[in-house]
């Protein structure tokens, strides 16, 4: 029996594309976008507050917060049982730069008909 070879297709792409894809993937769910909007409006918040604002359970909100924190788009501190999260402005600026650079690269000005 032949061993099964598992290929990591992501490794075929540049590190810059992989980083950009990871950030874009973190933004690919409307709940995560809503969390970022909420954090931007409130400047900081407590996990429970976010769950009260979204039509999702606390567990689901916590999973989305984890995704955003894992890619560095949000930062959090723990104060007793409260978890305070805010937007990581440095990472947001990096995301903006990656977004602009990517779309500048693919903008040909050519319109297909």
N, C-alpha and C positions, 0 to 999 in steps of 0.2 A: 504494500500500500504506500502510495506517494504521500509525503507530508504536505499539508495544506499550507500554502504560502499566502500570507495576508500582506497585501501591499498598501502602503500609506500614500495614496495619490496626492495628498496635500503637500508632501515633501517635494513634489515635482514643481511647485510654484515658489516664487521668491518669498523671502521672509516678510517683505513689505506687504505683499498681497495677502499673505496668511494673517498678519496682524490686522489689516484693514477688514478682512472677511470676519475675523473674530469679533471686532467691534460692531460691524454691521449686523452680525448674527444676534448680538445682544440687543440690538434695537429692533429686531424683527418681530417682536410680539407687542400688540397694542397695550397690554397691561404694563409692560416695561416703559413704554413711551409715556403712559399716563402717570406712572410713578415719577419719572423724571420731570414731567410738567408740574406735578404736585410739589416736588422738592424745590423746583425753581420758584414757584409761587410763595412757598412758606419759608424758604431759605434753610430750614432744618425741620426735622419732625421726629416723632416717635413711631415705631413700627405700627402700633395699634391705630394711630391716627390714619395711616395710609390705608389700612384694611377697612376703616370706616368710610373712606372716600371712594373705594372701588367696589364693584359688584363681584368681589371674590372673597374667598375665605382667608383667614389669617395665614393658614398653612400655605396656600397658593401664593399670597402676597410675599411671604417669607422666601419661597422658592425663587420668585422673580427678583427679590432684593439680593439674594445670593448670586444670581446670574450677573446682575449689574455690578455687584461688589467684586466678583471674581475677575471681571475685565477691567476693574478700576474706575468705572464711571461714577460710582458713589463711594463715599467713605462712611464709616460708622464707628461709633463709640458705644461702650456698654457702661451704663450707670445703674448698678443694681439690676433690677429686672427689666429696665428700659433700655432699648437699643435706639440710639439716635443716629439718623442717617442724613447726609447732605451730599450734594453734587461735588464731585472732584473736578474743580475748575481746570486744573492742569490737563487732566485726561480729556475733558470736554474740548479744550483747545486743540489737543492732538487729534481728536476725532474730526474736528472741523477742518484741520489742515489735510488729513488723509482724504476726507470727503472731497475737498476742493481739488487736490492734486489728482485724485483718481478721475474725476469728471473732466478735468482739463485734458488729461491724457486721451480720453475716449471721445471728446467733442471734436468731430471732424468738420462740422459746419455743413456736411453733406446731408441732404434730405432725400430719402428713398421715396419713390412714388409707386 
